[in-house]
């Protein structure tokens, strides 16, 4: 194999390596960000379940009636809200909304996808204590629905689904920002390597 051919192949391998490294790095970055957000939401749902278990224990001990315990649970979870971050509670079997920041939804099955969401949640919870499905949610002030990550669990004693969701468009924004940086660096390196290969090939060809 001629030296010029070897140099060209070496440069091509270097360029391919840069592309592969950029793709793997970006994929790992997004997975890490999703895992971290998933962990955060799962922790919140776990804490909410622990609070409900405490109330259920009082119900079992006869200190509270079921109605009183459930009212306290709804009040507690309903109070834990900031802006677009909130807990929601719905009937596991009947899909009736029990806790939601929009008072109009409470006590009914949301006509805008309530049944469909219930089917999706129950399927996600099959064989799991906590499920983390993704879906599109309506963000206040936004014209189009935004991708949202949920952590949901079933509180068996009261046949409830307890959940918490968070929009993950900020992860996509951070991902594409990092992608632009990595692709810019990769393009610069590819340009440098390609220029070196062209000069070497031209020098050898001239000889």
DAFEN-V337868 format. One record per helix or strand of 2 or more residues. SS is the DSSP state (A for helix, B for strand). FROM is the first residue (numbers start at 0). TO is the last residue. If there is no record, write none. Layout:
SS&FROM&TO / SS&FROM&TO
This chain:
A&2&59 / A&65&78 / B&80&81 / B&84&90 / B&96&98 / A&102&104 / A&113&124 / B&129&130 / B&133&136 / B&145&154 / A&155&157 / B&159&166 / A&168&205
